[in-house]
Amino acid sequence: MTYCIQGNSGQFELVVGLEVHAQVKSKAKLFSGAPTEYGAEPNTQVSFIDAGMPGMLPVINEVAIEQAVRTGLALNAKINLTSIFDRKNYFYPDLPCGYQISQYLDPIVGEGTVEIDLKDGSSRNIGIERLHLEMDAGKSIHDLRPNVTHVDLNRSGIALMEIVSKPDMRSPEEAGAYLRKLRTILRYVGSCDGNMEQGSMRCDVNVSVRRPGEKYGTRCEIKNVNSVRFVMRAIEYESKRQVDIIEEGNSVDQETRLFDSSKGETRTMRSKEEAHDYRYFPDPDLLPLKIEQDWVNEIKNSLPELPDVLKKRFIKQYSLTPYDAEVLVSEQSSAMFFETVAHGRDGKLAANWVTGEFFGALNKANLNIVNSPITAHQLGGLIDRVSDGTLSVRLAKEVFEFMFLSGSDADVVIEEKGLKQVTDVDEIHTIIDKILSSNTEKVEEFRNGKVKLMGWFVGQVMKESQGKANPAAVNKALKEKLT
Amino acid sequence: MSKLTELTVADAISGLRKKEFSAVELTEDHINAVKDSQELNAYVVKTFDLARQRSILSDKKISSGEAGLLEGIPIAVKDLFCTKGVHSSACSKVLDGFQPPYESTVTQKLWDSGAVMLGKANMDEFAMGSSNSTSCYGPAINPWTPKETGEQRVPGGSSGGSAVAVAARAALAATGTDTGGSIRQPASFCGVVGLKPTYGRCSRWGIIAFASSLDQAGPITRSVKDAALMLNVMAGFDSKDSTSLDKNVPDYVKDLDQGVKGLRIGVPEEYRIDGMLPEITALWEQGIEWFKNAGGEIKEISLPHTKYALPTYYIIAPAEASSNLARYDGVRFGLRETGDDLIDMYSKSRAKGFGEEVKRRVMIGTYVLSAGYYDAYYLKAQRVRSRIAKDFKDAFNDVDVILTPTAPTGAFAVGEKTDDPISMYLNDVFTVPASLAGLPGISIPSGLSPEGMPLGLQLIGRPFDEVTILSAGRFLETAADFNCLPSDNIGRKKL
């Protein structure tokens, strides 16, 4: 099931590589102690270093290094014990020093891989080229007043990890899956909150097309796309645009483009000729960064179980379907929630409850696991009442709704609302007798061979019991009475 | 008692402790000396009120027994150091009006030890120059003049104002910075002691950057002991400067008089350059003689890559400078010219803010870092730099200290090399190699030229071995007995 773009002259293959800028989770910036909280008043989180004041010097934040190493390890990547910070020189008002400190030839993390799962159930490995640390620039605000640009330096100096993939993706779906998977991994290791709306994860997309078997075509880079959906749409648009150009007998120009999400189009930002000469050179204010293998090992040992491993374990240990397992491991919090629910219980049943009722309710209420009104233990308690026959599945769903609203334990809800399933045979018999005696014609019909009426009798009994009767017990008792 | 402005730092400390005079008196005399030497243009900012206040506090501290190491000592601070609330501009128009809201680590250490700031010393713009002629405040003038012509001479640079202030007795000591010779060469030209410590010995935090991998703060004083006293306070690890070294700081005064008996002194053959003035050669020979006579062991050494040092330096330093000076863009501080658009604003602000020499180096630096030229210039220069450092490392297997002239000439006339940058750059030929290798160097006033201008000899040491060059310098100072003043010709020794 290869994705291809159908042109008039034949099929084209799509080649995509992504550069993801992930904001490092850290209280301080990459080279200064200034805070990094999102949404602060403009220019309130700026140290003299971040403002490029004369004589100020950068000092590397160790937390950022640790986060980069954690991420690198989670991407199965090579950790470079020596890496170098370079200056990338260009002028812009939101770049106070006139250079960005980045890593150019010697990044902290080298080649790695990310495994992605596709809708058809297959999975693929996407190569990671490198991961390097760099500082963010500030923000230029052009639309506050005409002819004036305002600059907010709160973001200036915030630590970013630039994660560069190999040009290994062949469809918008793969790009989307890669981006989602990468975000999951970053969240698992806690190195980035992966929040694309707040800009803590941004994506540059490299797109080219070629006829099958040909070498790579000329690529265009689409800058700063800020959602998975937009990334996929930008790729679709851009690849069609390139195919059209080629089919018209022209060639694609290497350039940097922007994605206009309102129109769903990409447009030229700057051509290759206008590309900056960044004059990279090692930052003389920072010595080469040297880290110890022992420290890397320590970090490795502190990593949580990563989604791929967890998924395989869930499938094996709890007999989950790959789909359910995938859904559960997509967020570490759901995986942990599930494991607590499943502990000592039927795994499949637990998975059904977590991905079904529970996720549904969260979604409806616009909540997430962290601020969920009920705990995993409480959900487990509810499942226990289904397993021991106290509740029918239908009743359990009703109990769940009350639990979700009140945050109470299942037993409390069952007690308060009197939702306990009736398994008392005498009570069931009383109801059945009542139903049978008031529907003698139906009983006659049944006994004359209209066995289909069984369902109707069950329904009547359930109705009379207000749904509390245990359906299995009802079935059994009815059969006894009617035959 | 001699005039207070004639004292050394060491003598002044002792006099203050013995209450022979007060810090207020000492400061007041220096304020007057600054005023009297106005025409030398040593100071670009004068902080007399601050100095007076601080000297009152110093007297109190001395009385209460809380005196710091440099309590009450009036000093000049090179304008490259950021001083909190005090105009700091690196003598560039581009930083006109800039009052830093922070204090450099080195000056903070000095104030914490009780030193009194008289003002900010003149310098070449952004420390780029060897004659203090590129300052936006006009040149500083050497207090020494040739006996016969009386012609105005440059003080050297870039720490020209600092050297002038100390030589003219308008400060007991001064801070300088040295990137390729900017402490040692002006010290040599003005007949004072100039010490460039090992790269990483003093914090660069708060010092306006010229070339980050080379810049280093150091003292300019009238005696080696004073240099040691100043370094005791200025040196030390700073967690805010990633290139400063977390290494123990010894007491530099303690071993000053250990002598030179058995000391192995290297004399590099490559420093005997063509066309060197005979008085420089003679001074160097004299220096060698002094050491030999005192039991030093003279060894001819080779530093084979010396001839590449100057071109290497003039690639690396401008490259770093071109990037370091990018922040002067008119956006956040200093000078801003209005422009039609962003690029125009940048161009006009920088065109007006930077002087010719700064522009030249920014352009050279931008060029050598450009795509297609990087490998041939910057990268190659870095490789040569490693070779130069290795030359020294190898040499220091056989010797303890290296003796050379500080500069190939004495002080030249004001305006003389201004239109000839290459000949100006050549003046750094003996100081630049040690800078590239990050080694400590000290210039000791050792004699006078035939026309009566001071000349210095340079001692270069192993990394972080300031102790040895200070004690060797102390010996040289004693041997040379350089006790002459710019204002009087009596006692001048002709070579």
Boltz contact constraints between the chains, C-beta under 6 A:
constraints:
  - contact:
      token1: [A, 52]
      token2: [B, 327]
      max_distance: 6.0
  - contact:
      token1: [A, 54]
      token2: [B, 208]
      max_distance: 6.0
  - contact:
      token1: [A, 55]
      token2: [B, 82]
      max_distance: 6.0
  - contact:
      token1: [A, 55]
      token2: [B, 206]
      max_distance: 6.0
  - contact:
      token1: [A, 55]
      token2: [B, 207]
      max_distance: 6.0
  - contact:
      token1: [A, 55]
      token2: [B, 208]
      max_distance: 6.0
  - contact:
      token1: [A, 57]
      token2: [B, 205]
      max_distance: 6.0
  - contact:
      token1: [A, 57]
      token2: [B, 241]
      max_distance: 6.0
  - contact:
      token1: [A, 59]
      token2: [B, 242]
      max_distance: 6.0
  - contact:
      token1: [A, 87]
      token2: [B, 323]
      max_distance: 6.0
  - contact:
      token1: [A, 89]
      token2: [B, 323]
      max_distance: 6.0
  - contact:
      token1: [A, 91]
      token2: [B, 346]
      max_distance: 6.0
  - contact:
      token1: [A, 93]
      token2: [B, 331]
      max_distance: 6.0
  - contact:
      token1: [A, 97]
      token2: [B, 327]
      max_distance: 6.0
  - contact:
      token1: [A, 98]
      token2: [B, 326]
      max_distance: 6.0
  - contact:
      token1: [A, 98]
      token2: [B, 327]
      max_distance: 6.0
  - contact:
      token1: [A, 99]
      token2: [B, 323]
      max_distance: 6.0
  - contact:
      token1: [A, 277]
      token2: [B, 370]
      max_distance: 6.0
  - contact:
      token1: [A, 277]
      token2: [B, 371]
      max_distance: 6.0
  - contact:
      token1: [A, 279]
      token2: [B, 369]
      max_distance: 6.0
  - contact:
      token1: [A, 281]
      token2: [B, 369]
      max_distance: 6.0
  - contact:
      token1: [A, 284]
      token2: [B, 212]
      max_distance: 6.0
  - contact:
      token1: [A, 284]
      token2: [B, 213]
      max_distance: 6.0
  - contact:
      token1: [A, 284]
      token2: [B, 320]
      max_distance: 6.0
  - contact:
      token1: [A, 285]
      token2: [B, 212]
      max_distance: 6.0
  - contact:
      token1: [A, 286]
      token2: [B, 242]
      max_distance: 6.0
  - contact:
      token1: [A, 287]
      token2: [B, 242]
      max_distance: 6.0
